[in-house]
Amino acid sequence: MQKYLLILLTSTIFFSFTKDTTIMDVKEKTVTINDIPVYNFESLEPLLYTDSNKIHIVNFWAMWCAPCIKELPILKELEKNNPNVEITLVSLDFPEDIETRLKPFLERKGITSKVVLLDDPDQNSWINKIDPNWSGAIPFTIIFNNENRTFHERAFNNIKDLENEVYNTINK
C-alpha cells in the first residue's frame, strides 16, 4: 500500500512540474486540452445564444461522421468569405483523442474555426434542450443571431445551400 502511495505522490509531483496543457475549471466543468475546450452541456449552452447581430453557426459533428466531414469545407468557405459569420464546431469525439486524432485532423483539413468538444453523457437531456425536434443525428447545425434561429438536422450539400439557409434565417 505504501508503495502505491509513493508512486502516486511521485507521479503527482512529476506532472506538476511538467508543462501543463490541461486546465480544469471545476465551477464551469470545463477542461482545456491543448487549446480545445472540453465542455459539459451546462458550460456549452451559452455558446448557443448571442446578443449580437453577428451571424453564428454552431455545428455538431464528429470525425467518424462522413456527412460531417464532407460539409466541413463548406462551413470553412462560408466563414472565410463572410466576416460577419462566426462558426463554432462542436466535436462529439472523445476527449482522449484530442491530441492524437482531432488536432491532426483539423490541421490536415485546414480548419481554423473555433472548435470545442462536448463531453456530456446525458444526450437525452441536452439534445432536447437544444431542439426538441432533433433526433440526435449529426451533422446538426444551428444558425442564429440575436433575433432569429433555425435548426438543420442535415448536411449542407454546397456553399449556395448553406448561404441560402443563412439568408433565410437572418431575413425572416
Secondary structure as UniProt FT lines:
FT   HELIX           2..17
FT   STRAND          22..25
FT   TURN            26..29
FT   STRAND          30..33
FT   TURN            34..35
FT   STRAND          36..39
FT   HELIX           41..44
FT   HELIX           45..48
FT   STRAND          55..61
FT   TURN            63..64
FT   HELIX           66..81
FT   TURN            83..84
FT   STRAND          85..91
FT   HELIX           95..97
FT   HELIX           98..102
FT   HELIX           103..109
FT   STRAND          114..118
FT   HELIX           123..130
FT   TURN            132..133
FT   STRAND          140..144
FT   STRAND          149..152
FT   HELIX           159..170
//
